[in-house]
Amino acid sequence: MAESASNTASKKLIQIDVSSDSVCPWCFVGKKNLDKAIEASKDQYNFEIRWRPFFLDPSAPKEGVSKKEFYLQKYGNRYQGMFARMSEVFKGLGLEFDTAGLTGNSLDSHRLIHYTGKQAPEKQHTLVEELFIGYFTQGKFIGDREFLVETANKVGIEGAEEFLSDPNNGVTEVKEELAKYSKNITGVPNYTINGKVKLSGAQPPETFQSAFKAASA
């Protein structure tokens, strides 16, 4: 049954700015926990979530490279333990962590996330979910234009293919958001709730719920 306008209006608004990178597994874990907290709190609050860009590795190659080779070069043999740890964490979420496929620069995904935030802000959160699912559980390459367009179409974002076809579209805006929301951040995920409560890391749902309460006081 749909909520009445009065019930919706009586709820306090929780605005969440999430700094995240599309190739950050803990950002996906954090989103899953945030969603649980939102589901448990939806009778108390209305939510507005806005995804902001962050680059774990701005120098990552635009062309796709093997995930395993990339992380072996970056972390040495420690990457095997890291992958094993993420596999366990993802299992806890009912997901399978896919270590196959390619990784690389995530700029195009941030361009698409920004575009979605302007064109259909109510669909941005769902788009981010689908990008995470594709990259982390299906071996999709985050820099693959076809994957990005397919994801946009799946979520119902119009004009994404045309927007992404020009490599200059959205770049300035992504850089501006990076400077505004992620300038002083050293790691992600990072959350700013109602502009005053800040959290970092893949916090459990209960921590988010406490933050909602503090931010709405």
Long-range contacts (C-beta under 8 A, 24 or more apart in sequence): 8-46, 11-44, 11-45, 11-46, 12-44, 12-45, 12-46, 12-216, 13-45, 13-46, 13-47, 13-48, 13-194, 14-41, 14-45, 14-46, 14-47, 14-48, 14-193, 14-194, 14-212, 14-215, 14-216, 15-47, 15-48, 15-49, 15-50, 15-193, 15-194, 15-195, 16-47, 16-48, 16-49, 16-50, 16-191, 16-192, 16-193, 17-50, 17-52, 17-181, 17-191, 17-192, 18-49, 18-50, 18-51, 18-52, 18-189, 18-190, 18-191, 19-52, 19-53, 19-54, 19-181, 19-182, 19-185, 19-188, 19-189, 19-190, 19-191, 20-51, 20-52, 20-53, 20-54, 20-128, 20-188, 20-189, 20-190, 21-53, 21-54, 21-55, 21-56, 21-106, 21-188, 22-106, 22-109, 22-110, 22-113, 22-128, 22-131, 22-132, 22-135, 22-142, 23-56, 23-60, 23-103, 23-106, 23-135, 23-142, 24-54, 24-56, 24-188, 24-189, 25-86, 25-89, 25-90, 25-97, 25-136, 26-188, 26-189, 26-201, 26-202, 27-132, 27-188, 27-189, 27-202, 28-132, 28-136, 29-89, 29-90, 29-93, 29-202, 30-189, 30-191, 30-201, 30-202, 30-203, 31-128, 31-129, 31-132, 31-189, 32-93, 33-202, 33-203, 33-204, 33-205, 33-208, 34-191, 34-205, 34-208, 36-205, 37-205, 37-206, 37-208, 37-209, 37-212, 38-208, 40-205, 40-209, 41-209, 41-212, 44-212, 45-212, 45-216, 49-124, 49-125, 50-117, 50-121, 50-124, 51-113, 51-117, 51-124, 51-125, 51-128, 52-177, 52-178, 52-180, 52-181, 52-182, 53-110, 53-113, 53-114, 53-174, 53-177, 53-178, 53-181, 53-182, 54-178, 54-182, 54-185, 54-188, 54-190, 55-106, 55-107, 55-110, 55-178, 56-106, 56-188, 58-105, 60-103, 60-104, 60-105, 60-106, 61-104, 61-105, 62-104, 62-105, 62-107, 62-143, 63-104, 63-143, 64-102, 64-103, 64-104, 64-141, 64-143, 64-144, 65-102, 65-103, 65-104, 66-102, 66-103, 67-99, 67-100, 67-101, 67-102, 67-103, 68-99, 70-103, 70-104, 71-103, 90-136, 90-137, 95-133, 95-136, 95-137, 96-137, 97-136, 97-137, 98-136, 98-137, 98-138, 98-139, 100-139, 101-135, 101-138, 101-139, 101-140, 101-141, 102-141, 102-143, 102-144, 103-141, 103-142, 104-141, 104-142, 104-143, 105-143, 106-142, 106-143, 107-143, 107-171, 107-174, 108-142, 108-143, 108-145, 108-148, 108-164, 109-142, 109-143, 109-148, 110-170, 110-174, 111-163, 111-164, 111-169, 111-170, 111-171, 111-174, 112-148, 112-151, 112-152, 112-157, 112-160, 112-163, 112-164, 112-170, 114-170, 114-173, 114-174, 114-177, 115-157, 115-159, 115-160, 115-163, 115-164, 115-169, 115-170, 116-152, 116-155, 116-157, 116-160, 119-157, 119-158, 119-159, 120-156, 120-157, 123-155, 123-156, 123-157, 126-155, 127-151, 127-152, 127-155, 127-157, 130-154, 130-155
